[in-house]
Amino acid sequence: MASNNQAVVEIAQTAAKFTSSIVLQAENKYIDVKSILGLFTTLVGGHTYELHVHGPDAEEAKAALTEVFAKHGLKVTVIPE
């Protein structure tokens, strides 16, 4: 799935711009969003994901990542700190 690969790369690149810790929860797995490999094994269509963001630029990171997920048609819920 080319579109999924594109989503993975774009999500990881976006996350890498921030110093905050950004963790994606998919069912009972927690993935560092800055890890392309972790995303590849986790990001499959149809799941609902939860995003946990903690750090100095958390608000900006949440906004940027929410946008990227939406752009690729992935459902994500940002968990408030």
LINKA-V949595 format. One line per field, one symbol per residue. ss: DSSP state (~ for helix, > for strand, _ for the rest). phi: phi as a letter, one per 40 degrees, with the letter a starting at -180 (. if undefined). burial: b if it has 9 or more other C-alpha atoms within 8 Angstrom, else e. Layout:
BEGIN
ss->???
phi->???
burial->???
END
This chain:
BEGIN
ss->_~~~~~~~~~~~~~~~____>>>>>>__>>>>___~~~~~~~_____>>>>>>>___~~~~~~~~~~~~~~___>>>>>__
phi->.cccdccdcccccccccbcccbbbbbfbbbbccccccdcdcbcbdgcbbbbbbbicbdcccdcccdccdcdcgbcbbcccc
burial->eeebbebbbbbbbbbeebebbbbbbbeeeebbbbbbebbbeebeeebbbbbbbbeebbeebbebbbebbbebebbbebeee
END
